[in-house]
């Protein structure tokens, strides 16, 4: 590869929502987790709703707002006004052009900005700050989302740069993408976490808005390649949706076909992202859904292990 090609690759840019350091989830050792912006699925239990839209978004936390009026005065479109007898402010979304001037002037951190653009080169500079922790813990980076494979060129360039300097790489993905996009990142992945929401295509489409065909086909096609990566299948355990005997049996039956699989993780539904829905002004559709009890989770793990698949089943510690 020519030097100018390397420079060009390092200048590839992607849209992310945040970088999380010293994470003990989503891979071995201490991880730097990069959360990307945008996802084509619409899981109602999603714990990172700020990652779903491909556009940068604005959030507002009334509890922090001092009603100083700086955002009202700074808005070039007059989209922000005092509301609730002057106790808060409100944004007219039809007028807002997402210039984020309000975010820049807010001293109380009441206005949030979800999303920013970063180059591979700049992101590698941030990642390199944690290299000492990777060395001592056998950790590395994990790309999460949103859906990383909605930005395959950026992900491939970032993962390749990490591999060049010996940093362990992992990616969490629903794999709802074209195989050509998936294949761009496969050479650079050490550990792949693949989410399986539901094995029944109709239920999958009903709950998350898209078919599961691409997901299952991508897993099967990648399993036939010579790429060496550790595969963990993750099942976000959602009561009343995918925790039935029938779906767990179907999941095991499918996973038996995968030669690269090392384990299946059940991730119990939680409400850690529910507050972000409020900040974004979105409806949290799972507000009536209760997280599974420890006993129920243990029973589901025991049931899957009883199917004698030879695949280790465990409770995962990742965040879905």
For each residue, the residues with C-beta under 8 A, 3 or more apart:
1: 5 6
2: 5 6
3: 6 7
4: 7 8
5: 1 2 8 9
6: 1 2 3 9 10
7: 3 4 10 11
8: 4 5 11 12
9: 5 6 12 120 157 160 161
10: 6 7 119 120 121 124 157 161
11: 7 8 119 120 121
12: 8 9 119 120 153 154 157
13: 117 118 119 120 154
14: 36 117 118 120 123 151 154 155 158
15: 36 37 38 54 56 115 116 117 151
16: 19 34 35 36 37 115 116 118 123
17: 35 36 37 48 50 51 114 115 116 146
18: 35
19: 16 32 33 34 35 123 126
20: 23 32 33 34 35
21: 32 130
22: 30 31 32 130 133
23: 20 26 30 31 32 33 142
24: 30 31 317
25: 31 33 317 318 319
26: 23 31 33 142 144 170 172 193 318 319
27: 31 139 140 142 168 170 191 193
28: 137 138 139 140 168 191
29: 133 134 137 138 139 140 168
30: 22 23 24 130 133 134 137 139
31: 22 23 24 25 26 27 139 140 141 142 170
32: 19 20 21 22 23 126 127 130 139 140 141 142
33: 19 20 23 25 26 141 142 143 144
34: 16 19 20 123 141 142 143 144 158
35: 16 17 18 19 20 48 51 144 145 146
36: 14 15 16 17 51 143 144 145 146 147 148 150 151 154 155
37: 15 16 17 51 53 54 56 114 115 145 146
38: 15 51 52 53 54 145 146 147 150 151
39: 42 46 51 52 145 146 147 150 174
40: 147 150 176 177 209 210
41: 147 174 176 197 208 209 210
42: 39 46 52 208 209
43: 46 197 207 208 236
44: 207 208 285 286
45: 236 238 269 286 289 320
46: 39 42 43 49 51 52 273 320
47: 270 272 273 319 320
48: 17 35 51 52 145 146 273 276
49: 46 52 273 276 277 280 282
50: 17 53 57 59 114 115 276 280
51: 17 35 36 37 38 39 46 48 114 145 146
52: 38 39 42 46 48 49 146
53: 37 38 50 57
54: 15 37 38 150
55: 98 115
56: 15 37 98 100 113 114 115 116
57: 50 53 98 113 114 115 280
58: 91 96 98 100 102 103 111 112 113 114
59: 50 111 112 113 114 276 279 280 281
60: 65 89 91 110 111 112 279 281
61: 64 65 109 110 112 279
62: 65 88 110
63: 110
64: 61 108 109 110
65: 60 61 62 88 89 108 110
66: 107 108 110
67: 82 86 87 88 89
68: 107 108
69: 72 73 82
70: 73 74 102 105 106 107
71: 74 75 80 89 101 102 105 106 111
72: 69 75 80 81 82 89
73: 69 70
74: 70 71 101 102 104 105
75: 71 72 78 79 80 101 102
76: 97 99 101
77: 95 96 97 99
78: 75 81 95
79: 75 91 92 93 95 96 97
80: 71 72 75 89 90 91 92 102
81: 72 78 89 90 92
82: 67 69 72 86 88 89 90
83: 86 87 88 89 90
84: 87 88 90
85:
86: 67 82 83
87: 67 83 84
88: 62 65 67 82 83 84
89: 60 65 67 71 72 80 81 82 83
90: 80 81 82 83 84
91: 58 60 79 80 95 96 102
92: 79 80 81 95 96
93: 79 96
94:
95: 77 78 79 91 92
96: 58 77 79 91 92 93
97: 76 77 79
98: 55 56 57 58
99: 76 77
100: 56 58 103 104 113
101: 71 74 75 76 104 105
102: 58 70 71 74 75 80 91 105 106 111
103: 58 100 106 111 112 113
104: 74 100 101
105: 70 71 74 101 102
106: 70 71 102 103 109 110 111
107: 66 68 70
108: 64 65 66 68
109: 61 64 106 112
110: 60 61 62 63 64 65 66 106
111: 58 59 60 71 102 103 106
112: 58 59 60 61 103 109 279
113: 56 57 58 59 100 103 116
114: 17 37 50 51 56 57 58 59 280
115: 15 16 17 37 50 55 56 57
116: 15 16 17 56 113
117: 13 14 15
118: 13 14 16 122 123
119: 10 11 12 13 122 123
120: 9 10 11 12 13 14 123 124 154 157 158 161
121: 10 11 124 125
122: 118 119 125 126
123: 14 16 19 34 118 119 120 126 127 158
124: 10 120 121 127 128 158 161 162
125: 121 122 128 129
126: 19 32 122 123 129
127: 32 123 124 130 131 141 162 167
128: 124 125 131 165
129: 125 126
130: 21 22 30 32 127 133 134
131: 127 128 134 135 165 167
132: 135 136
133: 22 29 30 130 136 137 139
134: 29 30 130 131 137 138 139 140 167 168
135: 131 132
136: 132 133
137: 28 29 30 133 134
138: 28 29 134 168
139: 27 28 29 30 31 32 133 134 168
140: 27 28 29 31 32 134 162 167 168 169 170 190
141: 31 32 33 34 127 158 162 167 168 169 170
142: 23 26 27 31 32 33 34 169 170 171 172
143: 33 34 36 148 155 158 159 169 170 171 172
144: 26 33 34 35 36 148 171 172
145: 35 36 37 38 39 48 51 148 150 172 173
146: 17 35 36 37 38 39 48 51 52 150
147: 36 38 39 40 41 150 173 174 176 177
148: 36 143 144 145 151 152 155 171 172 173 185
149: 152 155 173 175 176 177 181 182 185
150: 36 38 39 40 54 145 146 147 177
151: 14 15 36 38 148 154 155
152: 148 149 155 156 177 181 182 184 185
153: 12 156 157 184
154: 12 13 14 36 120 151 157 158
155: 14 36 143 148 149 151 152 158 159 171 184 185
156: 152 153 159 160 184 185 188
157: 9 10 12 120 153 154 160 161
158: 14 34 120 123 124 141 143 154 155 161 162
159: 143 155 156 162 163 169 171 185 188 189
160: 9 156 157 163 164 187 188
161: 9 10 120 124 157 158 164 165
162: 124 127 140 141 158 159 165 167 168 169 188
163: 159 160 166 167 169 188
164: 160 161
165: 128 131 161 162
166: 163
167: 127 131 134 140 141 162 163
168: 27 28 29 134 138 139 140 141 162 190 191
169: 140 141 142 143 159 162 163 188 189 190 191
170: 26 27 31 140 141 142 143 189 190 191 192 193
171: 142 143 144 148 155 159 185 189 191 192 193
172: 26 142 143 144 145 148 193 195 234 318
173: 145 147 148 149 177 192 193 194 195
174: 39 41 147 194 195 197 215
175: 149 182 194 195 214 215 218 219
176: 40 41 147 149 210 214 215
177: 40 147 149 150 152 173 181 182 214 218
178: 181 182 214
179: 182 183 217 218 221 222
180: 183 184
181: 149 152 177 178 184 185
182: 149 152 175 177 178 179 185 186 218 222
183: 179 180 186 222
184: 152 153 155 156 180 181
185: 148 149 152 155 156 159 171 181 182 188 189
186: 182 183 189 222 225 227 229
187: 160 227
188: 156 159 160 162 163 169 185
189: 159 169 170 171 185 186 192 227 229
190: 140 168 169 170 229 230
191: 27 28 168 169 170 171 229 230 231 232
192: 170 171 173 189 229 230 231 232
193: 26 27 170 171 172 173 232 234 265 318
194: 173 174 175 215 219 231 232 233 234
195: 172 173 174 175 234 235 236 320
196: 199 212 215 233 234 235 251 254
197: 41 43 174 204 207 208 212 235 236 242
198: 203 204 207 208 212 241 242 247
199: 196 204 212 247 250 251 254
200: 203 204 247 250
201: 204 205 211 212 213
202: 205 206
203: 198 200 206 207 241 242 247
204: 197 198 199 200 201 207 208 210 211 212
205: 201 202 208 209 210 211 212
206: 202 203
207: 43 44 197 198 203 204 241
208: 41 42 43 44 197 198 204 205
209: 40 41 42 205
210: 40 41 176 204 205 214
211: 201 204 205 214
212: 196 197 198 199 201 204 205 215 216
213: 201 216 217
214: 175 176 177 178 210 211 217 218
215: 174 175 176 194 196 212 218 219
216: 212 213 219 220 254
217: 179 213 214 220 221
218: 175 177 179 182 214 215 221 222
219: 175 194 215 216 222 223 258
220: 216 217 223 224 257 258
221: 179 217 218 224 225
222: 179 182 183 186 218 219 225 227 260
223: 219 220 231 257 258 259 260
224: 220 221
225: 186 221 222
226:
227: 186 187 189 222
228:
229: 186 189 190 191 192 260
230: 190 191 192 260 262
231: 191 192 194 223 258 260 261 262
232: 191 192 193 194 261 262 263 264 265 316
233: 194 196 251 255 258 261 263 264 265
234: 172 193 194 195 196 264 265 267 316 318 320
235: 195 196 197 242 248 251 264 265 266 267
236: 43 45 195 197 242 267 269 320
237: 242 243 266 267 268 269 292 297 300
238: 45 241 242 243 269 289
239: 243 269 289 290 291 292 296
240: 243 289
241: 198 203 207 238
242: 197 198 203 235 236 237 238 247 248
243: 237 238 239 240 247 248 292 296 300
244: 247 248
245: 248 249 303
246: 249 250
247: 198 199 200 203 242 243 244 250 251
248: 235 242 243 244 245 251 252 300 303 304 307
249: 245 246 252 253 307
250: 199 200 246 247 253 254
251: 196 199 233 235 247 248 254 255 264 304
252: 248 249 255 256 264 304 307 309 311
253: 249 250 256
254: 196 199 216 250 251 257 258
255: 233 251 252 258 261 264 309 311
256: 252 253 309 311
257: 220 223 254
258: 219 220 223 231 233 254 255 261
259: 223
260: 222 223 229 230 231
261: 231 232 233 255 258 264 311
262: 230 231 232 312
263: 232 233 311 312 313 314
264: 232 233 234 235 251 252 255 261 304 311 312 313 314
265: 193 232 233 234 235 314 315 316 318
266: 235 237 297 300 301 304 313 314 315 316
267: 234 235 236 237 315 316 318 319 320
268: 237 291 292 297 315
269: 45 236 237 238 239 286 289 291 292
270: 47 291 319
271: 274 286 291
272: 47 319
273: 46 47 48 49 276 277
274: 271 277 278 284 286 287
275: 278 279
276: 48 49 50 59 273 279 280
277: 49 273 274 280 282 283 284
278: 274 275 281 282 284
279: 59 60 61 112 275 276
280: 49 50 57 59 114 276 277
281: 59 60 278
282: 49 277 278
283: 277
284: 274 277 278 287
285: 44
286: 44 45 269 271 274 289
287: 274 284
288:
289: 45 238 239 240 269 286
290: 239
291: 239 268 269 270 271
292: 237 239 243 268 269 296 297 300
293: 296 297
294: 297 298
295: 298 299
296: 239 243 292 293 299 300
297: 237 266 268 292 293 294 300 301 315
298: 294 295 301 302 315
299: 295 296 302 303
300: 237 243 248 266 292 296 297 303 304
301: 266 297 298 304 305 313 314 315
302: 298 299 305 306
303: 245 248 299 300 306 307
304: 248 251 252 264 266 300 301 307 309 313
305: 301 302 313
306: 302 303
307: 248 249 252 303 304
308:
309: 252 255 256 304 313
310:
311: 252 255 256 261 263 264
312: 262 263 264
313: 263 264 266 301 304 305 309
314: 263 264 265 266 301
315: 265 266 267 268 297 298 301
316: 232 234 265 266 267
317: 24 25
318: 25 26 172 193 234 265 267
319: 25 26 47 267 270 272
320: 45 46 47 195 234 236 267
